[in-house]
Amino acid sequence: MFDPSGLPRVFAVPPGTDFPAALVKGLRHRSNDYPPEELAKVQLVVNTRRMARRVRELFDQGPACLLPRLSLVTDLGESVDLASVPPAIPALRRRLELTQLVSKLLDQQPDLAARSSLFDLSDSLAALIDEMQGEGVSPEAIGQLDVSDLSGHWARAQAFIGIADQFIDAGPDALDAQARQRIVVENLIARWRDAPPQHPVILAGSTGSRGTTLMLMEAVARLPQGALILPGYDFDQPDHVWRGLDDALTSEDHPQYRFHKLTTQLDLRPDQVTPWTPDTPPSPARNRLVSLALRPAPITDAWMSEGPKLTDLNGATKDLTLVEAQSPRDEALAIALRLRQAAETGQTAALITPDRMLTRQVSAALDRWNILPDDSAGLPMQLSPPGRFLRHVAGLFARRLDGEALLTLLKHPLCHDGGDRGTHLLHTRDLELDLRRHGPPFPDSRSLTAFAIRKEVPDDWVRWVSHHFCDQRVTTDLPLSDWVIRLRDLAEAISAGNTGGPGTLWDKNAGQKALSVLTALTEEAGHGGPMTAHDFADLLGALLSGEEVRDRDAPHPHIMIWGTLEARVQGADLLILGGLNEGSWPEAPSPDPWLNRQMRAKAGLLLPERRIGLSAHDFQQAIGAPEVWLTRATRSDDAETVPSRWLNRLTNLLQGLPEQGGRAALSAMRGRGQKWLSWSEQLEIAPEISAASRPSPRPPIASRPRRLSVTEIKRLIRDPYAIYAKHVLRLRPLDPLVQAPDALLRGIVIHEILEHFVKDSVLDTALLTRENFLKRAETLLDQHVAWPTARKLWLARLERIADDFLSAETARRGDGGPVAFEAAMKLVLKPLDFTIAGRADRIDLNSRGALRLVDYKTGAPPTESQQSKFDKQLLIEAAMAEQGGIEGFDPLPVAEAVFIGMGGSYKEVPAPLAKEPTDKVLTELKELISAYLEPNQGFSSRRMLHKDTDSGDYDHLARFGEWDRTADTKPEDLT
């Protein structure tokens, strides 16, 4: 197939060319003059399975021929004569072994790193081991590095790297995949040296970015009938630029650096790399433009000297569109519109981006037109239904069961799907409403039994919930094998439900993938050792995050979403390069906790810029396609973004070539993008809806409330609409599912503490001590507050104000004492036939036979001015008491009414009884109530709130936000 040559054979395909199509075309062309069986003798080695599938598909499209022997670089060890190399140990086993060793090291030296970084450190060590073996770097090379200026950091790093040494020197029976691959390649090269194959051996599609692959490529290129075919080779790059790529520290991020390194080791000049086919790329002018734009720094002099020589900038950019959206959502919508047009016209189109958030937004936008793109990356396993389900079940072992965790699992689509799921969901709904209303924040078997009695729920369902969800927390270390068995058994039982039918947890593609993860973990669990429930949950999440699931639904045949690697493998009429911002494309290099750039370069390891260089090559390859979109969002998360360095160079170069039409070409690119952005904006415009006005409903008199509590009078004054929503519409806000130690609970508990303490001290004044007060408080806090931190904080507050409270309480006892607690109060306002009801926290009787009303506040007590105008609770209670409205008491005068603040500090605020006598208060109350019993009086929303920032339970119902406090009310008669 190839003529004899004294030089290594290296062919290449220029950027923008469909590489697999060019590869197949070149093979067919070179075999035309040979018998058909000659093509079958060709050994074609490619670097990815995607490439192999595409090549086979192109051969299948005809004409008919014998196929070459197609294999992968990683499959070379499968041949019989290399079977003596032991198989590589599973990557999971190595990860588990590393995790154990790192865990022991952190236990011995906790100051080295946080325990939460256990799996991250293990992963980074595994990556370092993989890289050292792939690049042929020995532990001695790492240990001999000059670290005189980094002695402190290096001492800590060596403690971890020492773990890696024992795995690298573990021997031939414990080889990692990279170590085995390197041995296989070395053995293959040695065999070729003794008996080189006489049939064609072609290695295609690799850039030689890893040391083992580069070694294999050198050997293939030197075979009698060996050849390399490079993707995206820049034939337009001048010799002096190629010569300037020698230093990895400054050139690793250049798209052509790996090819320069390959040709240097093969003793080839760049111009000795031959085009694989005579075909020209889709846009030679664009390739020249991009080649100049991506020159290694410094580049200004090259732009000044070579920029004026660029010709046909209009032709280079006529099929380029630049979309600079204001937000990622706008970017995604514009991309989706263009993909929709491609679907309608039959054009093959692909979105290429490493930004998975952007791909999800584009997929969601395409869903409105029922277009399902063919996403090569699929869905991360941890986000699939089985992945989420397993992570939630593992969380039961690690954390105390709360209402949110319980209902999250009960509502999961894989829970109780073995049969009778409808009934299960009905019981789950009842349980949610009950937990919101009655609690407790941490459900247990006792509270579930009480719920079953209240709601008459079947015992078998409640027992199923109690058995599988309650008391699953494990506080001791267990072997990994036990954790896996527990997880699988519990997950299957929860999925099956209490009907006994099999669940669907392991069904479909995602379920089978999840089962394979657990199966692999079971097989390697013996290497994991004991771990805590938290560590197991973290391990499971990390394993699931490393897997992906592709949906089996039939995607659209012409609309694809690819990662950057697919730019080399696939071909499409339109390529959309999305998310072209720094940090996204290229992605920011991952921080290396072990070695800095200089140390890596001296040891012979890969530099962090390697990934940037690979991304740059993918960008250069993709931007040469027939039609290309370049898209980015100028803002993200309320912050400005930085354009990708490659896009920035391209636009700056065009901007600096006005005489050749560069600025006009750039303006045209942006104009084409703005057209699509304008269309996407039109798509987002919602139909015009008249703005809401401040509501003031006027329900029929018969529907208006005839009874309010004392505390609701304040709400009637400040926000009448809330009274309308609660008593006329009979709407009640749901209690939060995630219960927390909030102000309401604190108020309830503090009230109970004070009531019990004061009652005890009435019977025995010797109990009126700080020690007894705090003892009573601690007991009731332990009984009613399930959160240890909240108990300690609230008890500390009580300790701070205990002395002031006891001093004031002793003084009050000098003039009478308490005679009632939580006393019921009710007064009928005549002739309105309206009832005011409530409860007094505490009632004292002084030596003169008059009453003292006491109300405890855990927040800030209202001032006397606020009580006079809005917060009339104590004033109304005083009026009710003098009218005989206290249950069990005759009408008695009220000498004093006081708010006692038990918040951050002790404070007493008396009610202004002298300024606001009870007769006046009662008269004003009747006037207020009678006003709201008039047909023309509306219940206005947010009538007189204290602050604009105050929020109410019914603000969303009133559509607050579409109007503000300056808006006029809109009375509306209701029937």
ChimeraX attribute file (.defattr): number of C-alpha atoms within 10 A of each C-alpha:
attribute: neighborCount
match mode: 1-to-1
recipient: residues
	/A:1	16
	/A:2	13
	/A:3	7
	/A:4	9
	/A:5	10
	/A:6	7
	/A:7	12
	/A:8	23
	/A:9	26
	/A:10	27
	/A:11	19
	/A:12	23
	/A:13	29
	/A:14	26
	/A:15	31
	/A:16	28
	/A:17	25
	/A:18	24
	/A:19	27
	/A:20	25
	/A:21	18
	/A:22	19
	/A:23	22
	/A:24	15
	/A:25	15
	/A:26	16
	/A:27	19
	/A:28	15
	/A:29	11
	/A:30	13
	/A:31	17
	/A:32	12
	/A:33	10
	/A:34	10
	/A:35	9
	/A:36	13
	/A:37	13
	/A:38	17
	/A:39	22
	/A:40	18
	/A:41	16
	/A:42	21
	/A:43	18
	/A:44	21
	/A:45	24
	/A:46	21
	/A:47	19
	/A:48	16
	/A:49	13
	/A:50	15
	/A:51	21
	/A:52	18
	/A:53	13
	/A:54	17
	/A:55	21
	/A:56	16
	/A:57	13
	/A:58	15
	/A:59	18
	/A:60	12
	/A:61	8
	/A:62	8
	/A:63	8
	/A:64	8
	/A:65	13
	/A:66	12
	/A:67	18
	/A:68	19
	/A:69	13
	/A:70	16
	/A:71	17
	/A:72	16
	/A:73	19
	/A:74	18
	/A:75	12
	/A:76	15
	/A:77	21
	/A:78	12
	/A:79	8
	/A:80	8
	/A:81	11
	/A:82	15
	/A:83	11
	/A:84	9
	/A:85	17
	/A:86	14
	/A:87	17
	/A:88	16
	/A:89	14
	/A:90	14
	/A:91	12
	/A:92	18
	/A:93	19
	/A:94	20
	/A:95	18
	/A:96	23
	/A:97	18
	/A:98	25
	/A:99	24
	/A:100	19
	/A:101	16
	/A:102	22
	/A:103	20
	/A:104	12
	/A:105	16
	/A:106	18
	/A:107	12
	/A:108	10
	/A:109	11
	/A:110	12
	/A:111	10
	/A:112	14
	/A:113	13
	/A:114	10
	/A:115	15
	/A:116	11
	/A:117	13
	/A:118	19
	/A:119	21
	/A:120	12
	/A:121	21
	/A:122	23
	/A:123	18
	/A:124	16
	/A:125	23
	/A:126	20
	/A:127	13
	/A:128	18
	/A:129	24
	/A:130	18
	/A:131	18
	/A:132	24
	/A:133	25
	/A:134	22
	/A:135	22
	/A:136	16
	/A:137	17
	/A:138	16
	/A:139	19
	/A:140	10
	/A:141	12
	/A:142	20
	/A:143	14
	/A:144	10
	/A:145	14
	/A:146	12
	/A:147	13
	/A:148	8
	/A:149	8
	/A:150	9
	/A:151	11
	/A:152	10
	/A:153	13
	/A:154	17
	/A:155	12
	/A:156	15
	/A:157	15
	/A:158	14
	/A:159	14
	/A:160	21
	/A:161	19
	/A:162	12
	/A:163	16
	/A:164	22
	/A:165	16
	/A:166	11
	/A:167	17
	/A:168	20
	/A:169	12
	/A:170	12
	/A:171	9
	/A:172	15
	/A:173	12
	/A:174	18
	/A:175	23
	/A:176	25
	/A:177	17
	/A:178	20
	/A:179	22
	/A:180	23
	/A:181	24
	/A:182	21
	/A:183	19
	/A:184	23
	/A:185	21
	/A:186	16
	/A:187	16
	/A:188	18
	/A:189	19
	/A:190	13
	/A:191	13
	/A:192	14
	/A:193	13
	/A:194	8
	/A:195	9
	/A:196	17
	/A:197	14
	/A:198	11
	/A:199	18
	/A:200	22
	/A:201	21
	/A:202	24
	/A:203	24
	/A:204	24
	/A:205	23
	/A:206	22
	/A:207	24
	/A:208	18
	/A:209	18
	/A:210	16
	/A:211	20
	/A:212	21
	/A:213	21
	/A:214	19
	/A:215	18
	/A:216	18
	/A:217	24
	/A:218	22
	/A:219	22
	/A:220	24
	/A:221	22
	/A:222	20
	/A:223	21
	/A:224	20
	/A:225	22
	/A:226	26
	/A:227	24
	/A:228	26
	/A:229	26
	/A:230	24
	/A:231	28
	/A:232	28
	/A:233	25
	/A:234	22
	/A:235	18
	/A:236	16
	/A:237	18
	/A:238	13
	/A:239	11
	/A:240	8
	/A:241	12
	/A:242	19
	/A:243	13
	/A:244	13
	/A:245	20
	/A:246	15
	/A:247	12
	/A:248	17
	/A:249	15
	/A:250	13
	/A:251	20
	/A:252	24
	/A:253	22
	/A:254	22
	/A:255	27
	/A:256	26
	/A:257	24
	/A:258	25
	/A:259	23
	/A:260	19
	/A:261	21
	/A:262	19
	/A:263	17
	/A:264	15
	/A:265	12
	/A:266	18
	/A:267	12
	/A:268	16
	/A:269	13
	/A:270	20
	/A:271	11
	/A:272	14
	/A:273	21
	/A:274	17
	/A:275	18
	/A:276	19
	/A:277	17
	/A:278	10
	/A:279	12
	/A:280	12
	/A:281	18
	/A:282	18
	/A:283	20
	/A:284	18
	/A:285	20
	/A:286	27
	/A:287	25
	/A:288	19
	/A:289	21
	/A:290	25
	/A:291	20
	/A:292	22
	/A:293	23
	/A:294	22
	/A:295	20
	/A:296	20
	/A:297	11
	/A:298	8
	/A:299	13
	/A:300	13
	/A:301	10
	/A:302	15
	/A:303	18
	/A:304	13
	/A:305	9
	/A:306	11
	/A:307	19
	/A:308	13
	/A:309	9
	/A:310	16
	/A:311	16
	/A:312	15
	/A:313	21
	/A:314	18
	/A:315	14
	/A:316	20
	/A:317	22
	/A:318	17
	/A:319	17
	/A:320	27
	/A:321	23
	/A:322	24
	/A:323	26
	/A:324	21
	/A:325	21
	/A:326	15
	/A:327	17
	/A:328	22
	/A:329	17
	/A:330	23
	/A:331	25
	/A:332	27
	/A:333	26
	/A:334	27
	/A:335	30
	/A:336	25
	/A:337	20
	/A:338	17
	/A:339	27
	/A:340	20
	/A:341	12
	/A:342	18
	/A:343	18
	/A:344	10
	/A:345	9
	/A:346	12
	/A:347	16
	/A:348	18
	/A:349	26
	/A:350	28
	/A:351	27
	/A:352	24
	/A:353	25
	/A:354	22
	/A:355	18
	/A:356	14
	/A:357	13
	/A:358	20
	/A:359	25
	/A:360	15
	/A:361	19
	/A:362	25
	/A:363	22
	/A:364	17
	/A:365	20
	/A:366	20
	/A:367	13
	/A:368	10
	/A:369	11
	/A:370	12
	/A:371	18
	/A:372	18
	/A:373	25
	/A:374	21
	/A:375	21
	/A:376	15
	/A:377	15
	/A:378	14
	/A:379	18
	/A:380	16
	/A:381	24
	/A:382	23
	/A:383	15
	/A:384	16
	/A:385	16
	/A:386	27
	/A:387	23
	/A:388	18
	/A:389	23
	/A:390	24
	/A:391	19
	/A:392	18
	/A:393	23
	/A:394	27
	/A:395	21
	/A:396	25
	/A:397	23
	/A:398	19
	/A:399	15
	/A:400	15
	/A:401	20
	/A:402	19
	/A:403	20
	/A:404	18
	/A:405	18
	/A:406	20
	/A:407	16
	/A:408	13
	/A:409	21
	/A:410	24
	/A:411	14
	/A:412	17
	/A:413	16
	/A:414	24
	/A:415	24
	/A:416	30
	/A:417	22
	/A:418	21
	/A:419	17
	/A:420	13
	/A:421	18
	/A:422	11
	/A:423	12
	/A:424	18
	/A:425	16
	/A:426	12
	/A:427	19
	/A:428	16
	/A:429	15
	/A:430	15
	/A:431	22
	/A:432	19
	/A:433	15
	/A:434	19
	/A:435	25
	/A:436	18
	/A:437	13
	/A:438	12
	/A:439	22
	/A:440	18
	/A:441	20
	/A:442	19
	/A:443	20
	/A:444	18
	/A:445	16
	/A:446	10
	/A:447	16
	/A:448	22
	/A:449	16
	/A:450	11
	/A:451	19
	/A:452	20
	/A:453	12
	/A:454	10
	/A:455	12
	/A:456	11
	/A:457	17
	/A:458	11
	/A:459	12
	/A:460	11
	/A:461	17
	/A:462	18
	/A:463	16
	/A:464	16
	/A:465	19
	/A:466	19
	/A:467	13
	/A:468	16
	/A:469	23
	/A:470	19
	/A:471	15
	/A:472	20
	/A:473	16
	/A:474	15
	/A:475	12
	/A:476	9
	/A:477	15
	/A:478	15
	/A:479	16
	/A:480	24
	/A:481	19
	/A:482	12
	/A:483	22
	/A:484	19
	/A:485	13
	/A:486	15
	/A:487	22
	/A:488	17
	/A:489	12
	/A:490	19
	/A:491	23
	/A:492	20
	/A:493	20
	/A:494	25
	/A:495	26
	/A:496	22
	/A:497	25
	/A:498	21
	/A:499	15
	/A:500	11
	/A:501	15
	/A:502	15
	/A:503	20
	/A:504	18
	/A:505	27
	/A:506	17
	/A:507	13
	/A:508	12
	/A:509	13
	/A:510	23
	/A:511	19
	/A:512	15
	/A:513	21
	/A:514	25
	/A:515	18
	/A:516	13
	/A:517	17
	/A:518	21
	/A:519	14
	/A:520	13
	/A:521	21
	/A:522	17
	/A:523	12
	/A:524	19
	/A:525	21
	/A:526	15
	/A:527	20
	/A:528	22
	/A:529	15
	/A:530	19
	/A:531	18
	/A:532	18
	/A:533	23
	/A:534	18
	/A:535	18
	/A:536	23
	/A:537	22
	/A:538	19
	/A:539	17
	/A:540	20
	/A:541	18
	/A:542	15
	/A:543	16
	/A:544	24
	/A:545	15
	/A:546	10
	/A:547	16
	/A:548	19
	/A:549	20
	/A:550	16
	/A:551	14
	/A:552	9
	/A:553	8
	/A:554	9
	/A:555	14
	/A:556	15
	/A:557	13
	/A:558	18
	/A:559	23
	/A:560	20
	/A:561	23
	/A:562	23
	/A:563	18
	/A:564	22
	/A:565	19
	/A:566	17
	/A:567	30
	/A:568	23
	/A:569	22
	/A:570	19
	/A:571	22
	/A:572	18
	/A:573	14
	/A:574	22
	/A:575	27
	/A:576	26
	/A:577	25
	/A:578	24
	/A:579	27
	/A:580	28
	/A:581	22
	/A:582	16
	/A:583	15
	/A:584	18
	/A:585	24
	/A:586	23
	/A:587	16
	/A:588	13
	/A:589	13
	/A:590	10
	/A:591	10
	/A:592	12
	/A:593	12
	/A:594	18
	/A:595	18
	/A:596	12
	/A:597	15
	/A:598	14
	/A:599	16
	/A:600	17
	/A:601	15
	/A:602	13
	/A:603	21
	/A:604	17
	/A:605	23
	/A:606	19
	/A:607	20
	/A:608	19
	/A:609	20
	/A:610	21
	/A:611	19
	/A:612	20
	/A:613	21
	/A:614	23
	/A:615	21
	/A:616	22
	/A:617	29
	/A:618	22
	/A:619	28
	/A:620	25
	/A:621	27
	/A:622	30
	/A:623	24
	/A:624	27
	/A:625	27
	/A:626	18
	/A:627	21
	/A:628	23
	/A:629	23
	/A:630	21
	/A:631	26
	/A:632	27
	/A:633	23
	/A:634	19
	/A:635	15
	/A:636	12
	/A:637	8
	/A:638	7
	/A:639	8
	/A:640	12
	/A:641	17
	/A:642	16
	/A:643	21
	/A:644	19
	/A:645	15
	/A:646	20
	/A:647	21
	/A:648	14
	/A:649	18
	/A:650	18
	/A:651	17
	/A:652	15
	/A:653	23
	/A:654	22
	/A:655	16
	/A:656	16
	/A:657	19
	/A:658	13
	/A:659	9
	/A:660	18
	/A:661	17
	/A:662	23
	/A:663	19
	/A:664	17
	/A:665	23
	/A:666	23
	/A:667	17
	/A:668	18
	/A:669	20
	/A:670	17
	/A:671	15
	/A:672	17
	/A:673	22
	/A:674	18
	/A:675	13
	/A:676	21
	/A:677	22
	/A:678	13
	/A:679	13
	/A:680	21
	/A:681	13
	/A:682	10
	/A:683	12
	/A:684	11
	/A:685	8
	/A:686	7
	/A:687	6
	/A:688	6
	/A:689	6
	/A:690	7
	/A:691	9
	/A:692	14
	/A:693	18
	/A:694	24
	/A:695	23
	/A:696	23
	/A:697	22
	/A:698	23
	/A:699	21
	/A:700	15
	/A:701	13
	/A:702	9
	/A:703	15
	/A:704	18
	/A:705	17
	/A:706	16
	/A:707	16
	/A:708	17
	/A:709	15
	/A:710	24
	/A:711	18
	/A:712	21
	/A:713	22
	/A:714	17
	/A:715	20
	/A:716	23
	/A:717	21
	/A:718	19
	/A:719	22
	/A:720	23
	/A:721	27
	/A:722	25
	/A:723	24
	/A:724	25
	/A:725	18
	/A:726	15
	/A:727	17
	/A:728	16
	/A:729	13
	/A:730	9
	/A:731	14
	/A:732	11
	/A:733	8
	/A:734	10
	/A:735	14
	/A:736	13
	/A:737	18
	/A:738	14
	/A:739	17
	/A:740	14
	/A:741	15
	/A:742	9
	/A:743	11
	/A:744	11
	/A:745	14
	/A:746	20
	/A:747	17
	/A:748	12
	/A:749	20
	/A:750	22
	/A:751	20
	/A:752	18
	/A:753	20
	/A:754	18
	/A:755	17
	/A:756	16
	/A:757	20
	/A:758	21
	/A:759	17
	/A:760	17
	/A:761	15
	/A:762	15
	/A:763	9
	/A:764	10
	/A:765	13
	/A:766	10
	/A:767	16
	/A:768	18
	/A:769	17
	/A:770	14
	/A:771	12
	/A:772	15
	/A:773	23
	/A:774	18
	/A:775	14
	/A:776	17
	/A:777	24
	/A:778	17
	/A:779	11
	/A:780	17
	/A:781	23
	/A:782	13
	/A:783	10
	/A:784	15
	/A:785	19
	/A:786	15
	/A:787	14
	/A:788	10
	/A:789	11
	/A:790	16
	/A:791	19
	/A:792	14
	/A:793	11
	/A:794	21
	/A:795	17
	/A:796	14
	/A:797	15
	/A:798	22
	/A:799	16
	/A:800	15
	/A:801	17
	/A:802	19
	/A:803	15
	/A:804	14
	/A:805	20
	/A:806	15
	/A:807	12
	/A:808	14
	/A:809	14
	/A:810	15
	/A:811	11
	/A:812	15
	/A:813	15
	/A:814	10
	/A:815	12
	/A:816	17
	/A:817	19
	/A:818	19
	/A:819	15
	/A:820	18
	/A:821	17
	/A:822	14
	/A:823	16
	/A:824	15
	/A:825	21
	/A:826	21
	/A:827	20
	/A:828	16
	/A:829	16
	/A:830	9
	/A:831	8
	/A:832	13
	/A:833	10
	/A:834	18
	/A:835	16
	/A:836	22
	/A:837	20
	/A:838	22
	/A:839	18
	/A:840	21
	/A:841	18
	/A:842	20
	/A:843	20
	/A:844	23
	/A:845	20
	/A:846	20
	/A:847	11
	/A:848	10
	/A:849	13
	/A:850	16
	/A:851	24
	/A:852	22
	/A:853	25
	/A:854	21
	/A:855	20
	/A:856	21
	/A:857	18
	/A:858	20
	/A:859	16
	/A:860	16
	/A:861	22
	/A:862	19
	/A:863	15
	/A:864	16
	/A:865	11
	/A:866	13
	/A:867	19
	/A:868	18
	/A:869	11
	/A:870	18
	/A:871	23
	/A:872	25
	/A:873	21
	/A:874	24
	/A:875	26
	/A:876	21
	/A:877	28
	/A:878	30
	/A:879	23
	/A:880	25
	/A:881	24
	/A:882	20
	/A:883	19
	/A:884	18
	/A:885	23
	/A:886	24
	/A:887	12
	/A:888	11
	/A:889	13
	/A:890	12
	/A:891	15
	/A:892	19
	/A:893	18
	/A:894	23
	/A:895	16
	/A:896	19
	/A:897	22
	/A:898	18
	/A:899	20
	/A:900	21
	/A:901	21
	/A:902	24
	/A:903	21
	/A:904	15
	/A:905	16
	/A:906	19
	/A:907	17
	/A:908	18
	/A:909	15
	/A:910	18
	/A:911	25
	/A:912	19
	/A:913	19
	/A:914	9
	/A:915	10
	/A:916	16
	/A:917	13
	/A:918	22
	/A:919	13
	/A:920	13
	/A:921	19
	/A:922	19
	/A:923	11
	/A:924	12
	/A:925	17
	/A:926	16
	/A:927	13
	/A:928	14
	/A:929	18
	/A:930	15
	/A:931	13
	/A:932	18
	/A:933	22
	/A:934	13
	/A:935	13
	/A:936	16
	/A:937	17
	/A:938	23
	/A:939	25
	/A:940	26
	/A:941	27
	/A:942	28
	/A:943	18
	/A:944	16
	/A:945	17
	/A:946	11
	/A:947	7
	/A:948	10
	/A:949	7
	/A:950	8
	/A:951	12
	/A:952	15
	/A:953	13
	/A:954	21
	/A:955	15
	/A:956	11
	/A:957	12
	/A:958	20
	/A:959	16
	/A:960	19
	/A:961	12
	/A:962	13
	/A:963	16
	/A:964	13
	/A:965	15
	/A:966	7
	/A:967	12
	/A:968	13
	/A:969	18
	/A:970	14
	/A:971	17
	/A:972	15
	/A:973	14
	/A:974	9
	/A:975	7
